[in-house]
Amino acid sequence: MLLEMKDICKDYPQGREVVKILKDVNLTIGEGDYLAIMGPSGSGKTTLMNIIGCLDVPTSGSYSLNGEDISRASENHLADVRNSTLGFVFQSFYLLPKLSARDNVALPLLYAGVKKRERSRRAEKALEMVGLGDRVDFMPNQLSGGQQQRVAIARAMINEPKILLADEPTGALDSTSGHQVMDLFDQLNAAGTTIVLITHEPAVGQRAKRVRRILDGRLMAEGEGGVGDAW
């Protein structure tokens, strides 16, 4: 398995009490998988995404990623794992406004110490992959919302991550742009990219190969709770 979680719990102190956000979550993901985790606001899906993405650590339970137990890894090691193993796409595109599409996509390579000419070459190739080869010199404010999200996807893929994590990737887009972004995810998965998609939208979740529903911090068994269920 590329990813395996066993009995993951996440608690947060709130005054004198402890709030249980995730409760005994068990999850496995294999290479080439395409999983949607669906749930309403407050269900725990963002907390689960943060733990999958090594942005947070569980209170208890075990988490194996790419064959390594990282449940209690240090902050520095988690940063290394994020840079080498994971790619992130968020609802807000988080593009730097004063950088071109090329330079935004190349940022992870800059942090990895790749030389400028190679950064530019790889960034341009990534932008071509997402259909923006003719927009490499455009600034974010010159791009539509759908184009900005595709720049963000190219940036997420530039280091060839083991897993692409997408948190509500169509939430800020109109329906046409959202369909284009989901078409791109389908293409990436068909080419072998493992994708974990967090969403509350049934039309988005049904694009995945598998769906797991989360409610009140509990991850339901596969097939329990339909994609189209009202929350």
C-alpha positions in Angstrom: 0.0 0.0 0.0 1.2 3.5 -0.8 -0.7 4.9 2.2 -2.1 3.1 5.3 -3.8 4.6 8.3 -4.8 2.6 11.3 -7.1 3.8 14.2 -6.2 7.5 13.5 -7.6 9.9 16.1 -7.1 13.6 16.3 -8.1 15.6 19.5 -7.9 19.3 20.1 -8.1 20.9 23.6 -10.9 23.5 24.0 -10.7 25.1 27.4 -10.9 22.3 30.0 -12.4 19.9 27.5 -11.0 17.8 24.6 -12.8 17.9 21.3 -12.4 14.7 19.3 -12.2 15.6 15.6 -11.2 12.3 14.0 -12.3 9.0 15.6 -10.6 5.7 14.7 -10.0 6.4 11.0 -8.8 3.5 8.9 -7.8 4.1 5.4 -5.7 2.4 2.7 -4.7 3.8 -0.7 -2.7 2.0 -3.4 -0.7 3.3 -6.3 -2.8 4.7 -9.1 -5.8 5.0 -6.9 -8.4 7.8 -7.2 -10.2 8.4 -4.0 -12.8 11.0 -3.0 -13.4 11.7 0.6 -16.8 13.4 1.0 -18.4 15.1 3.9 -20.1 18.3 5.0 -18.5 21.2 6.8 -17.3 20.2 10.2 -17.1 16.5 9.4 -13.4 16.3 9.9 -12.4 16.0 6.2 -10.0 18.9 6.3 -8.3 17.6 9.4 -8.0 14.2 7.7 -6.5 15.9 4.6 -4.0 17.8 6.8 -2.8 14.5 8.4 -2.6 12.7 5.0 -0.7 15.7 3.7 1.8 15.7 6.7 0.6 19.2 7.7 -0.5 17.8 11.0 0.1 14.7 13.1 -2.5 12.4 14.7 -3.1 12.2 18.4 -3.0 8.4 18.2 -2.9 5.7 15.7 -0.4 4.8 13.0 0.2 6.4 9.6 2.4 4.7 7.0 3.2 6.7 3.8 5.3 5.2 1.0 6.5 2.4 3.4 7.5 4.7 6.2 5.8 5.2 9.6 5.5 9.0 9.9 3.0 9.1 12.8 5.5 10.8 15.1 7.9 12.4 12.6 9.6 15.7 13.3 8.5 18.9 11.6 11.6 18.9 9.5 11.1 15.4 8.3 7.4 16.1 7.6 8.6 19.0 5.4 10.9 16.7 3.5 8.1 14.2 3.0 5.7 17.0 1.7 8.3 18.2 -0.8 9.3 14.8 -2.1 6.1 12.7 -1.9 3.1 14.9 -2.0 1.5 17.6 -4.3 -1.2 19.9 -3.1 -4.1 21.7 -4.9 -6.4 23.9 -2.8 -9.6 25.7 -3.4 -7.7 29.0 -3.2 -5.0 28.8 -5.9 -2.2 30.4 -3.7 -0.4 31.8 -6.7 2.1 34.5 -6.0 0.7 37.6 -7.8 4.0 39.1 -8.9 5.3 35.9 -10.5 4.5 34.6 -14.0 2.8 31.2 -14.5 6.2 29.7 -15.3 7.8 31.1 -12.1 4.9 30.0 -9.9 5.1 26.5 -11.2 8.9 26.5 -10.8 8.8 27.5 -7.1 9.1 23.9 -5.7 12.1 23.4 -7.8 13.7 26.6 -6.5 13.3 25.3 -3.0 14.8 22.0 -4.1 17.9 23.7 -5.4 17.3 23.1 -9.1 19.2 25.5 -11.4 17.2 28.3 -13.1 17.4 27.0 -16.7 16.2 23.5 -15.7 13.5 25.0 -13.5 12.2 27.0 -16.5 12.3 24.0 -18.8 10.4 21.7 -16.4 7.9 24.4 -15.6 7.1 25.1 -19.2 6.7 21.4 -19.8 4.3 21.1 -16.8 2.3 24.1 -18.1 2.0 22.4 -21.6 0.7 19.3 -19.8 -2.2 21.3 -18.3 -2.9 23.0 -21.6 -1.3 26.4 -20.8 1.8 26.2 -22.9 0.8 29.6 -24.5 0.4 31.3 -21.1 3.8 30.7 -19.5 4.6 34.5 -19.2 1.1 35.5 -18.0 0.6 36.9 -14.5 -2.1 35.4 -12.3 -4.4 38.4 -12.8 -4.2 37.8 -16.5 -5.6 34.3 -16.1 -9.2 33.0 -15.5 -10.0 31.1 -12.3 -9.8 27.8 -14.2 -6.5 28.7 -15.7 -5.1 29.7 -12.3 -6.2 26.3 -10.9 -4.4 24.5 -13.8 -1.3 26.5 -13.0 -1.6 25.3 -9.4 -2.0 21.7 -10.6 1.1 22.1 -12.7 3.0 23.4 -9.7 1.7 20.4 -7.6 2.9 18.0 -10.2 6.3 19.5 -10.9 8.2 17.3 -8.5 6.4 14.1 -9.7 4.7 13.4 -6.3 3.5 10.0 -5.2 0.1 11.4 -4.2 -1.8 14.5 -5.5 -4.0 15.9 -2.7 -6.8 18.1 -3.9 -8.9 20.0 -1.3 -12.2 21.3 -2.8 -10.3 22.1 -6.1 -13.4 23.3 -7.9 -14.9 25.3 -5.0 -13.9 28.7 -6.4 -14.7 27.9 -10.0 -17.7 28.2 -12.3 -19.2 24.9 -13.6 -17.4 25.0 -17.0 -14.0 25.6 -15.4 -14.7 23.0 -12.7 -15.5 20.4 -15.4 -12.2 21.2 -17.1 -10.2 20.8 -13.9 -11.9 17.5 -13.2 -11.1 16.3 -16.7 -7.5 17.1 -16.0 -7.6 15.1 -12.8 -9.1 12.2 -14.8 -6.2 12.4 -17.3 -3.6 12.6 -14.6 -5.0 9.5 -12.9 -5.2 7.6 -16.2 -1.5 8.4 -16.6 -0.8 6.8 -13.2 -1.0 9.6 -10.7 -2.6 8.7 -7.3 -5.2 11.2 -6.4 -7.0 11.9 -3.1 -9.8 14.4 -3.5 -11.6 16.1 -0.6 -15.0 17.5 -1.6 -18.6 18.1 -0.4 -19.9 18.2 -4.0 -21.5 14.9 -5.2 -20.8 15.8 -8.9 -17.1 16.1 -8.1 -16.9 13.1 -5.9 -18.5 10.8 -8.4 -15.6 11.4 -10.8 -13.3 9.3 -8.5 -12.9 5.6 -8.7 -13.7 5.2 -5.0 -15.7 7.2 -2.5 -15.4 7.3 1.3 -17.8 9.4 3.3 -16.8 11.1 6.6 -19.3 12.3 9.1 -18.7 13.5 12.7 -15.1 12.4 12.5 -15.8 8.8 11.5 -14.8 7.5 8.1 -17.5 5.2 6.9 -17.0 1.9 5.1 -16.8 2.0 1.3 -20.2 2.1 -0.2 -21.8 3.3 3.1 -23.7 6.5 2.4 -24.2 7.3 -1.3 -22.3 10.0 -3.2 -25.6 11.8 -3.9 -26.9 11.7 -0.3 -27.9 15.0 1.2 -25.8 16.1 4.1 
